């Protein structure tokens, strides 16, 4: 297990977890979101390639509609 921060909340996940798999576990599967890891935006096209590492800071933001 590794430790990460998800929106400033500590989480434990399995080593070698891909971002796409973590998002599914956390309930963000098909949700329109933006993800940053350690302050860097992660393109949606790389979610299946991006492996989470110990002490990563993951920030997830849902777009807000307005008008």
N, C-alpha and C positions, 0 to 999 in steps of 0.2 A: 504494500500500500504506500501511496505517496500523499503528501499534504498539499492542498492548493487553497486559494482563496477565491470564492465565487461571490462577486458583488459584496466583498468585505466580510463574508461569512466563511469560517474554516470548513473544509470538506476533505474527506478521505476518499480516494479512488484507487483503483488497481493500477499498477505500473503498466506502461505501454498503452494506456487508454488514448484512443483517438478523440479529437474534439467532437467529431460527428457522433460518436458513441456516447460520450459524456452528455451532449445536448439531449439525446434521446432519453437517457437515464434521468435527467433533470426535468423532463417534460417539455422541452422546447423543440421537439421533433420537426414539425412542419411550420412552426411559428415564424413569422417575419421578424427577425432580430438582427442586431449588429453585435459583433463580438470583438473585443480587444483582449489581447494577452500581453501582460506586462506593458500596457500603454500603447501597444501597436495594433492597429486595425488588422483583422484577419479576413481576407477575401473568402466569401462563401465557397468559391470553387476549390479552396484548399482544406476545407473542414475534414474531408476524408483522408487527408495526408498529414495533418498537424497533430503530432503526438504531444500530450500534456506532460509536463515535467514537474518534479518536486519543487514546491514553493512558487509555482506560476500564479500570477494574479489575473484571474479571468473576470472580465466585466461584460455583462450582457445587458443590452438596452433594447427595449421594444419601441418601435416608432409610435408617435402619438399623432393622431389626426386632429386637425383643427381647421378653423376657418373664420 
